[in-house]
Amino acid sequence: MKVLVTGAAGFIGSNVSRRLLERGDRVTGIDNMNDYYDVSLKEARLERLTGQENFRFVKMDLADRKAMEELFAEGGFDRVVNLAAQAGVRYSLINPHSYIESNILGFTNILEGCRHNGVEHLVYASSSSVYGANETMPFSVHDNVDHPLSLYAASKKANELMAHTYSHLYQLPTTGLRFFTVYGPWGRPDMALFLFTDAIIKGKPIKVFNYGKHRRDFTYIDDIVEGVIRTLDHVAEPNPDWSGLKPDPGSSRAPWRVYNIGNSKPVELMDYIGALERELGKTAEKEFLPLQPGDVPDTYADVEQLMEDVQYKPQTSVDEGIKRFVVWYREYYGIPAP
């Protein structure tokens, strides 16, 4: 199978690409290699892929319409996994235009490429952020998500709506995946675990927002990758029971689906920090701060639909996931264990 993976130098994209290659698929990976965070980390991820017989990398920006049209026309892709996006809730307060360019314009080019070139299935990254002001726990794909709290969340909600339009108009099967706080080896340096680990090792204070009262459904990278692969292989189909009289936000009469991929075990932020402190053998100096604009206090994934459709539920515990991250971090940065 020929698969296009966007964001192939990213945290999730590089790991999904490796998994596809391991099972024998031919993968074309694209990434614009921007400097939102350390480019050398992106290059190191790519090094794990380049040189493999069935992998081809193209440096490209999703928002480049002409280049994307040419890529799709020559690629002959069977399926597409769109993991490229401008990520981050807080950064959307600083640079909103980058979210429109990547997440809206770029996603339009993905949809058009799939539509005009016979792609069998498009799987794309959404986010738990779309639940926004929802307070009913756990978050279900059958809940309404019309009240985002950040532009990042709004752009991901927009992706789901755009995908539905193409599924309806052109019968393009699309599946959106709402990821819940992904962490693990090769992760993003702007994420909490990376920031905390770096600060604790260097003896610097860590910023603990919402005074540590956050609860997050932390989900280990390998569990996310498994969810992506299973949904990619499970081509979205219309829901024969869907009714406009009582619409289900999680499915459609078009070949369109959304799924949560989360651990379904929310963890208090202070417990998460405690697990990291134990693994590092060092206590963090903590700076307690209020809730940041755009953040939500709690996330909790209902994965019942994922289990029903693809028979999968993430399993990796936070203790085990943090342990694996710390081992990788020390090795990658050449930091000996205490």
N, C-alpha and C positions, 0 to 999 in steps of 0.2 A: 504494500500500500504506500502511495506517495502522500506525504503529509507536510503541509506548510505549518511551521511553528513561528509565530511572531513573538518578539521579546526573547529570543533564544539565548541571549547573554544575561538574561535576568535570573532572579532566584528560582522562580517556579519554571520558567521557560527552559532553562538549561537542564533542569532535572527531568522534565517531561521529555525533552529531546533525547536524553540518555536512555530513558526507559523505552522509548519507541525504537531506537537503534538496537538496543539489546534484544528486542523481540523480532528484529529483521525488517522493520519498515525503512523506507527511504525518506530522509528528512531534509527539507530545505529550511534553514533558519534565517530569520532576518532580525535586525536590531539597528537602531540608529546610534547606539553607543554614546548617548548623551552624558553630560557630567552632573546629572542630578545627584549622584554619589560617585565614589571612587571608581574611575574607569578601569583601573588596574584589576579590581576584583571582577569586573565583567570580562576582562580579557582572560583572567585565570579560569573563569568558568568555561569560556569558549575553548580554551586549550584542551579541556577534557573531551571536547567534541571534534575539533578539527583533526584531520588526518584519518578519521574513521571513514571507511569505504563508502558508506551510504549517507554521508552528511555533506551538505554544501551550505556555506554561509555567504549571505549577501548583506552588506551594510546598506541599510535603506530606512527611510522614514515613512511611516504609515501615511503621513499627510501628503506625501509626494504622489499626486494622482497619476501622472504619466508613468512613473517608475512602477507603481503598483499595477497598473493596467498591463504593462509589459511583462511583469513577473508572472501574473496569473495566466496571461496568454501563452507563455512559453512553458509554464510549470507543469500543466496537466495534473494538478493536485486532485486526489480523491477526497481528502478531508483537510480541514483547516482548524488549528488550535490557536486562537487569538489571545495571547497573554501579554502583549505589549500595551502599555498604558502609562499615562502620567499618574503615579500613585501618591498616596499620602493625603490625609485630611488637613493637617496644619499647613502644608505647603500651598494648598489651594486658596488659603487666605492671602498669600503673598504673590503668587503668580497664576492667577486664574486663566489667563489666555493659553497657557500650556496645556490645560485640561481640555479646552475646546479643540485645540489643534490636534492633539493626540487621540483623545477619547471620543470626540464627536466626528471631526473631519476624517481622522484615520479610520475609525470604525465604518464610516460610510464607504470608504474605498475598499475595505474588506468585504462588506456586503455586496458591493457592486462586482467585485472580482469573483465572488462565489456565484452570484446570480448568472453572470455571463459566461462562465466557464465550467458548468456542470459539476460543481462540487457537491458531493453526496451529503455532507454534514458539516456544519460549523459549530464548534464548541468555543465559547468565549468566557473570559473572566468577568464576573460581576463582583459584588462585595457585600459583606454583612452590613456595611455602612448604609445600604439602601433602606434598612429598617428604621433609621432616623429616630423620629419621636415615638415610635412604637414602644409600649411598656408591657405588653402582654408577653410573658415568657413561657416556654421557649419560642424564639422567632420561627414562624412557619412560612413556607412558601405559599400557603393558602391565605396569608394575611395581606391586607392592603398595605402598600408601601409608597404612599403618595406624599409623605412629609419628610423629605431628606433634610439634614441639618448642615450639610456642607456642599460646595460645588462638586467636589469629588464624588460624593454620594449621588448627587443629581445627575452627573455624567454617566454613572453606572446604571442608574434607573433608566436614563435615556437610551442606553445601549439595549436594554431589555425591550423597550418599546420599539426601537428601530428594527431589532431582530424580528419581533412579532410581525411588523408590517411586511417584511420580506418573506417571512414564512407564509403569511396570508396571501400576498399578491402573487408570489412566484413559486410557492410550494417548496421553498428552501428549508430543509430541516435545520433548526438551530436549538442549541442548548446553552443556557447561561448558568454559570456556577458561582454561587455566592460564597466566597472564601471567608473563613473566620480566623483572624489573627494567626497567620502562618509564621512558623519559626523553625529554626534548625540550621545545620551546617550549610555554608555558602549563602546565608541569609543577607538581607539588606541592612547596611550600616545605619540607616535612619530609624530602624525598628527598635523597640524597647530593649529586647534581650541583648542586642549588639551594643547599644549605648550603655546599658548597665554593666555589661561585662568589661568593656573598655575602661569605664570610669572606676569600677571597683579594683581592677588590677593596678591602675595607676594611682589609686588612693585619692581619687577625686569624688566629690559628692554626686549623687544621682538625683535627678529631678523626679519626684513622685507626685504626679498630678491627681487631682480630686482627693488629695490627702490620703492616697492609698486605698480609697474605697471602691475603685474600679473592680468589676468582675469581667473576665474575658474568657471566651471559649478558645483557648490556645490550641492550635492544630498543627501537628508535626508535618514537616514537608513530605515525607514518604507517604503519609496518609492522603495528603492532597493530591500527589501524583497518581496514586492508585485510583482515586476518585475521578481524576481527569481521564485516565485511560479507559476506565469502565464506561463512563458516559460517552466518550468518543466512539466506542464500539457499539453503543446502544443508540442507534439513530432515532432521533425524536420523531414521534408519530402523533397524529391528531388524537385528542381525547374524545371518544365517541359519545361520552355522557355529558360533554360540556354544553351549557345552555346560557344564552344571553339573558335569560330571565333571572338566572342566579349564577352570575359568572364566577369562575374560579380563577383567582389571580395567578395560580401556579401552573395552569395548563391552558389549552385552547382547542378550538376545532381545527386550527392550523397545526402543522407539525412543529410545535414550539414547546419548550420545557424550561423551567428553572429549577435548580436544586441547591440546597444548602450543603456545604461540606465543612463540617465542624466536629469537634470532639464530643460535643453534647455533655460536657462536664465543666461548667464555668469554674474558674479559679480566682480567688481574691488576689489582687495585685501584690499585696504584702506576702502572701503565701508563695507566689511566683518568685518574688525577690528572695524570700527565705530559701527556696530550693536552689537558687543560683548561688547564694552565699555559702551554703553547705558544700556545693560542688567546687567552688573556688577556694574554700577554706579561709574565707575572709569576710568580715562584716562591712556592709556598705554604710557610708555616711549619707544620710538622707536629707534632702531639701523638700519639704512638703509644700505643695502649691495647689491652687484651686483648679477646678475643671476648666479645660481649655475650650475656647469656642469651636464648635463643630464636632466635638467629641460626644460620645454617648456613655453613660455610666456603666452599662452592662451589655454583654452580648451572650447569647445562648442559642445554639442551633438545634432545631428540630430536624432530624435527618430521616424521619419515617418514610418520606417519599423516595429518597435515595435508596434506602434499604428495600423498599417494595419494588422499585424498577430495576436496580442493578445489583441488589443483594450485597450492599457494602455499607460499612460503618467504620469510621476511624477508631483506632484502638490504642495508639501510643500514649502512655502516661506523660504528664509534664515532667516528672522526675527523670524518666528515661530520656525524654527528648532534650532536656537541658544538659544532661550528662553527655550526650552525643555531641551537642553543640560545643560545649566547653573543650572536649577532646579535640574537635576540629579546629577551634579558635586557637588553641595553644600551638597546634601543629602548623597551622597556616601562617601565624605570626611569629613562630619560633620562640614561644614563651614556655619555659620549663615549668613543670608542675612543682608546687611548693614541697 
